[in-house]
Amino acid sequence: MAKNKKKQKIVDLKSEATHITTDELTNIQKLVNEINQIKMELGNTDLRKHALLHSASTLQEEMNKVQKILNEKYGDVDIDVRDGSIKEKEDVKANS
């Protein structure tokens, strides 16, 4: 029962390789570039979000000022922003 064993040469790529293949390098570079692009787009999105939040805050402050002026001029009323009509608030009517 003698087995005919062929000696196989085992190549240790870890010790002999000095570079990855061109295809592997191209694939890795493509992936890294895509990841970097996504990171840059996320950063731009965060910057845009911050700017929008700042704008919203500024507009809300301006709205509060206008509401205060209108409240002093017309009292505590409801103003229809579609046509500018003034209506007495429902809770004010109930208290009158």
MIVOPA-319881 format. One line per field, with one value per atom (N, C-alpha, C): residue in three letters; x, y, z; atom name. Coordinates in pm, 1 decimal. Example, Ala and Ser with C-alpha at 12.3 -4.5 7.8 and 13.67 -1.06 7.14 Angstrom:
// residues 2
lolo = Ala, Ala, Ala, Ser, Ser, Ser
xx = 1319.0, 1230.0, 1320.0, 1285.0, 1367.0, 1290.0
yy = -569.0, -450.0, -330.0, -225.0, -106.0, 3.0
zz = 780.0, 780.0, 780.0, 708.0, 714.0, 787.0
bator = N, CA, C, N, CA, C
//
This chain:
// residues 96
lolo = Met, Met, Met, Ala, Ala, Ala, Lys, Lys, Lys, Asn, Asn, Asn, Lys, Lys, Lys, Lys, Lys, Lys, Lys, Lys, Lys, Gln, Gln, Gln, Lys, Lys, Lys, Ile, Ile, Ile, Val, Val, Val, Asp, Asp, Asp, Leu, Leu, Leu, Lys, Lys, Lys, Ser, Ser, Ser, Glu, Glu, Glu, Ala, Ala, Ala, Thr, Thr, Thr, His, His, His, Ile, Ile, Ile, Thr, Thr, Thr, Thr, Thr, Thr, Asp, Asp, Asp, Glu, Glu, Glu, Leu, Leu, Leu, Thr, Thr, Thr, Asn, Asn, Asn, Ile, Ile, Ile, Gln, Gln, Gln, Lys, Lys, Lys, Leu, Leu, Leu, Val, Val, Val, Asn, Asn, Asn, Glu, Glu, Glu, Ile, Ile, Ile, Asn, Asn, Asn, Gln, Gln, Gln, Ile, Ile, Ile, Lys, Lys, Lys, Met, Met, Met, Glu, Glu, Glu, Leu, Leu, Leu, Gly, Gly, Gly, Asn, Asn, Asn, Thr, Thr, Thr, Asp, Asp, Asp, Leu, Leu, Leu, Arg, Arg, Arg, Lys, Lys, Lys, His, His, His, Ala, Ala, Ala, Leu, Leu, Leu, Leu, Leu, Leu, His, His, His, Ser, Ser, Ser, Ala, Ala, Ala, Ser, Ser, Ser, Thr, Thr, Thr, Leu, Leu, Leu, Gln, Gln, Gln, Glu, Glu, Glu, Glu, Glu, Glu, Met, Met, Met, Asn, Asn, Asn, Lys, Lys, Lys, Val, Val, Val, Gln, Gln, Gln, Lys, Lys, Lys, Ile, Ile, Ile, Leu, Leu, Leu, Asn, Asn, Asn, Glu, Glu, Glu, Lys, Lys, Lys, Tyr, Tyr, Tyr, Gly, Gly, Gly, Asp, Asp, Asp, Val, Val, Val, Asp, Asp, Asp, Ile, Ile, Ile, Asp, Asp, Asp, Val, Val, Val, Arg, Arg, Arg, Asp, Asp, Asp, Gly, Gly, Gly, Ser, Ser, Ser, Ile, Ile, Ile, Lys, Lys, Lys, Glu, Glu, Glu, Lys, Lys, Lys, Glu, Glu, Glu, Asp, Asp, Asp, Val, Val, Val, Lys, Lys, Lys, Ala, Ala, Ala, Asn, Asn, Asn, Ser, Ser, Ser
xx = 79.8, 0.0, 84.5, 173.5, 258.5, 187.9, 185.0, 120.8, 226.9, 193.0, 284.1, 262.9, 344.7, 331.2, 423.2, 360.8, 440.0, 474.9, 592.6, 632.0, 577.4, 503.4, 449.2, 527.8, 561.6, 631.8, 527.1, 532.1, 439.9, 508.6, 441.5, 496.6, 434.1, 517.0, 469.8, 467.5, 349.1, 337.4, 365.6, 343.4, 364.2, 511.1, 600.2, 740.8, 801.2, 740.3, 797.4, 735.8, 611.3, 544.7, 594.8, 617.0, 658.0, 553.6, 459.9, 353.0, 227.8, 114.6, -10.0, -20.8, -112.5, -127.0, -185.7, -168.2, -221.8, -373.8, -439.8, -584.7, -627.3, -556.7, -588.5, -567.7, -459.7, -430.6, -536.8, -573.6, -676.3, -807.8, -844.1, -968.8, -964.9, -855.6, -842.3, -846.4, -775.6, -775.3, -915.5, -988.0, -1124.9, -1211.8, -1201.9, -1280.9, -1244.9, -1117.2, -1071.8, -1122.9, -1116.5, -1165.9, -1315.4, -1390.6, -1535.2, -1568.4, -1496.1, -1516.9, -1485.1, -1374.7, -1336.5, -1439.5, -1493.9, -1597.2, -1721.5, -1760.9, -1877.8, -1852.1, -1733.7, -1699.9, -1705.7, -1656.1, -1658.2, -1802.5, -1885.3, -2025.3, -2098.3, -2066.9, -2127.7, -2086.2, -1960.4, -1913.0, -1984.9, -2000.3, -2072.2, -2217.9, -2276.9, -2415.1, -2427.1, -2331.9, -2333.8, -2318.2, -2230.1, -2212.5, -2340.3, -2404.5, -2530.6, -2638.9, -2643.6, -2742.1, -2719.7, -2594.7, -2563.2, -2608.2, -2580.2, -2619.1, -2771.2, -2842.0, -2988.2, -3044.8, -2987.8, -3033.2, -3010.7, -2897.2, -2868.4, -2969.3, -2997.7, -3095.4, -3233.6, -3272.1, -3402.9, -3411.2, -3304.9, -3301.3, -3311.4, -3239.2, -3242.8, -3382.7, -3444.4, -3580.4, -3681.4, -3665.2, -3756.1, -3744.2, -3621.7, -3602.1, -3670.3, -3656.8, -3721.0, -3873.6, -3925.9, -4070.5, -4119.3, -4044.1, -4081.5, -4088.4, -3994.1, -3994.9, -4119.4, -4149.5, -4266.5, -4394.0, -4402.7, -4521.6, -4539.0, -4429.5, -4436.5, -4488.9, -4438.6, -4483.3, -4631.7, -4673.9, -4814.8, -4904.4, -4853.8, -4930.1, -4951.7, -4848.2, -4861.5, -4959.0, -4960.3, -5044.5, -5189.8, -5211.6, -5346.8, -5400.0, -5317.5, -5358.1, -5332.9, -5382.5, -5360.2, -5465.9, -5436.1, -5530.9, -5463.7, -5547.2, -5496.0, -5492.4, -5380.9, -5367.7, -5351.7, -5437.0, -5430.6, -5317.7, -5214.9, -5098.5, -5128.3, -5240.7, -5276.2, -5331.3, -5415.4, -5479.1, -5464.4, -5402.3, -5379.0, -5497.8, -5604.2, -5722.4, -5694.3, -5760.0, -5742.3, -5867.7, -5847.8, -5959.7, -5925.6, -6026.6, -6007.1, -5982.8, -5890.7, -5860.7, -5981.2, -5998.0, -6112.3, -6115.8, -6000.3, -6000.4, -6028.2, -5995.4, -6025.8, -6176.2, -6243.6, -6388.9, -6457.7, -6410.9, -6473.1, -6458.6, -6350.9, -6327.8, -6400.1, -6451.2, -6514.5, -6653.3
yy = -117.8, 0.0, 124.8, 123.1, 239.4, 345.5, 460.2, 570.7, 649.8, 682.5, 760.2, 907.3, 960.7, 1100.5, 1186.3, 1285.1, 1381.5, 1495.5, 1536.2, 1651.8, 1777.1, 1849.6, 1973.6, 2090.2, 2179.2, 2298.5, 2400.0, 2434.5, 2533.6, 2669.1, 2759.7, 2894.3, 2983.8, 3044.4, 3137.1, 3277.4, 3317.9, 3447.8, 3561.9, 3538.3, 3644.5, 3687.1, 3594.2, 3630.3, 3669.1, 3627.0, 3655.2, 3776.2, 3809.5, 3919.0, 4053.3, 4143.1, 4279.1, 4381.5, 4345.4, 4436.3, 4354.6, 4421.7, 4357.5, 4370.4, 4299.3, 4304.6, 4439.0, 4470.6, 4596.0, 4599.3, 4488.1, 4482.3, 4505.1, 4444.7, 4463.3, 4608.5, 4667.4, 4807.1, 4899.5, 4874.9, 4956.1, 4946.4, 4827.2, 4806.2, 4879.5, 4867.7, 4934.9, 5086.8, 5137.5, 5281.9, 5332.6, 5256.0, 5293.8, 5300.1, 5199.8, 5196.5, 5312.1, 5337.4, 5447.5, 5581.1, 5600.3, 5724.8, 5741.0, 5631.6, 5639.1, 5669.4, 5608.0, 5634.4, 5781.1, 5830.7, 5970.6, 6066.4, 6033.4, 6116.9, 6123.4, 6008.2, 6003.9, 6085.1, 6072.3, 6149.7, 6300.1, 6339.1, 6481.3, 6529.0, 6448.4, 6484.9, 6493.7, 6403.3, 6409.7, 6537.4, 6573.9, 6698.7, 6818.9, 6820.0, 6930.1, 6933.5, 6815.6, 6808.3, 6864.8, 6831.6, 6886.3, 7038.1, 7087.9, 7233.1, 7299.4, 7240.1, 7294.6, 7290.3, 7179.8, 7167.2, 7276.5, 7298.8, 7401.7, 7538.9, 7567.2, 7696.3, 7710.7, 7603.6, 7608.6, 7627.9, 7560.0, 7577.9, 7721.6, 7777.4, 7916.5, 8010.7, 7986.5, 8069.5, 8058.2, 7935.5, 7914.8, 7989.0, 7984.4, 8053.2, 8204.6, 8256.5, 8399.9, 8442.3, 8363.3, 8394.8, 8387.1, 8291.3, 8279.0, 8400.8, 8448.4, 8569.8, 8689.5, 8700.7, 8809.7, 8798.4, 8676.1, 8653.5, 8695.8, 8663.5, 8702.6, 8854.5, 8925.5, 9071.9, 9128.3, 9074.5, 9120.9, 9090.1, 8971.8, 8936.2, 9031.0, 9067.1, 9159.6, 9296.4, 9344.7, 9474.0, 9468.1, 9361.1, 9347.1, 9330.9, 9261.2, 9242.1, 9376.5, 9461.8, 9594.1, 9682.2, 9665.7, 9749.7, 9701.7, 9568.3, 9515.1, 9435.5, 9414.4, 9334.5, 9186.6, 9105.7, 8961.4, 8900.0, 8902.1, 8855.2, 8750.0, 8683.0, 8590.8, 8664.1, 8652.0, 8713.7, 8601.9, 8602.4, 8503.4, 8544.0, 8461.6, 8496.8, 8488.9, 8429.0, 8421.4, 8553.4, 8619.6, 8742.4, 8862.1, 8842.8, 8953.4, 8988.8, 8909.8, 8941.3, 8916.7, 8997.9, 8990.4, 8930.6, 8834.0, 8773.6, 8771.9, 8795.2, 8786.9, 8640.2, 8616.5, 8478.5, 8415.6, 8289.1, 8215.5, 8225.0, 8207.3, 8211.1, 8351.0, 8455.8, 8593.7, 8616.6, 8562.9, 8576.5, 8509.7, 8394.5, 8320.4, 8395.2, 8467.7, 8540.5, 8675.4, 8723.3, 8854.7, 8852.2
zz = 0.0, 0.0, 0.0, -77.9, -87.9, -171.1, -114.0, -184.0, -257.5, -376.5, -456.4, -424.7, -341.2, -299.6, -384.8, -443.9, -519.5, -426.7, -434.6, -355.5, -423.3, -345.8, -397.7, -340.4, -427.6, -381.7, -336.8, -213.0, -157.6, -165.5, -234.4, -251.2, -146.1, -68.7, 33.6, -27.0, -72.7, -136.8, -41.0, 86.5, 185.1, 187.8, 169.3, 178.5, 43.9, -67.6, -198.1, -267.3, -238.7, -308.6, -258.4, -353.6, -316.5, -354.2, -440.8, -484.4, -513.0, -498.9, -540.4, -692.0, -749.7, -895.0, -936.7, -1062.9, -1116.4, -1102.8, -1129.0, -1114.2, -969.4, -875.4, -734.1, -693.3, -740.0, -708.6, -767.2, -891.4, -956.4, -880.3, -839.4, -765.4, -631.1, -560.1, -430.2, -448.2, -547.6, -572.2, -605.3, -684.7, -719.3, -594.2, -508.5, -385.8, -292.3, -276.7, -190.3, -243.7, -374.7, -434.5, -413.1, -427.9, -406.4, -260.4, -168.1, -24.7, 6.0, -47.1, -24.0, -82.4, -198.7, -260.7, -172.6, -119.0, -30.6, 95.8, 152.6, 272.3, 243.4, 127.0, 90.7, 73.2, 8.5, -10.1, 123.8, 217.1, 350.3, 422.8, 409.3, 469.8, 411.7, 279.2, 214.1, 258.4, 275.3, 321.7, 462.6, 548.6, 685.0, 683.8, 598.8, 589.3, 540.2, 441.6, 388.7, 495.7, 570.9, 678.9, 783.2, 819.8, 918.8, 868.4, 741.6, 684.8, 683.7, 649.5, 647.8, 788.1, 886.3, 1024.6, 1071.2, 1034.0, 1069.9, 1003.1, 875.4, 804.1, 867.4, 902.7, 965.6, 1098.5, 1175.7, 1304.1, 1285.3, 1188.5, 1159.9, 1115.6, 1028.6, 982.0, 1095.6, 1185.0, 1298.4, 1390.4, 1411.3, 1491.0, 1425.2, 1293.8, 1220.3, 1229.7, 1217.9, 1230.0, 1368.0, 1471.2, 1607.9, 1622.0, 1558.7, 1564.0, 1494.5, 1376.2, 1301.1, 1378.5, 1436.9, 1516.4, 1634.4, 1697.1, 1810.6, 1765.1, 1651.1, 1597.7, 1562.7, 1494.5, 1456.7, 1578.6, 1679.2, 1802.7, 1872.7, 1873.1, 1934.3, 1855.6, 1723.7, 1638.6, 1635.3, 1623.7, 1604.2, 1723.8, 1822.4, 1937.5, 1911.5, 2002.5, 1995.3, 1902.3, 1772.5, 1671.6, 1582.6, 1503.2, 1401.7, 1268.5, 1197.3, 1065.4, 963.7, 863.3, 756.3, 661.8, 651.7, 570.2, 420.5, 383.1, 240.8, 189.2, 270.4, 221.1, 315.6, 431.5, 524.4, 611.0, 603.8, 684.4, 832.4, 913.9, 1059.0, 1119.3, 1207.5, 1279.6, 1427.5, 1505.4, 1649.6, 1684.0, 1777.6, 1816.9, 1882.8, 1863.1, 1918.9, 2070.9, 2136.1, 2282.2, 2336.4, 2258.2, 2299.2, 2293.3, 2191.4, 2179.6, 2298.6, 2337.7, 2445.7, 2577.9, 2596.4, 2720.8, 2722.8, 2610.6, 2604.7, 2658.6
bator = N, CA, C, N, CA, C, N, CA, C, N, CA, C, N, CA, C, N, CA, C, N, CA, C, N, CA, C, N, CA, C, N, CA, C, N, CA, C, N, CA, C, N, CA, C, N, CA, C, N, CA, C, N, CA, C, N, CA, C, N, CA, C, N, CA, C, N, CA, C, N, CA, C, N, CA, C, N, CA, C, N, CA, C, N, CA, C, N, CA, C, N, CA, C, N, CA, C, N, CA, C, N, CA, C, N, CA, C, N, CA, C, N, CA, C, N, CA, C, N, CA, C, N, CA, C, N, CA, C, N, CA, C, N, CA, C, N, CA, C, N, CA, C, N, CA, C, N, CA, C, N, CA, C, N, CA, C, N, CA, C, N, CA, C, N, CA, C, N, CA, C, N, CA, C, N, CA, C, N, CA, C, N, CA, C, N, CA, C, N, CA, C, N, CA, C, N, CA, C, N, CA, C, N, CA, C, N, CA, C, N, CA, C, N, CA, C, N, CA, C, N, CA, C, N, CA, C, N, CA, C, N, CA, C, N, CA, C, N, CA, C, N, CA, C, N, CA, C, N, CA, C, N, CA, C, N, CA, C, N, CA, C, N, CA, C, N, CA, C, N, CA, C, N, CA, C, N, CA, C, N, CA, C, N, CA, C, N, CA, C, N, CA, C, N, CA, C, N, CA, C, N, CA, C, N, CA, C, N, CA, C, N, CA, C, N, CA, C, N, CA, C, N, CA, C, N, CA, C, N, CA, C, N, CA, C
//
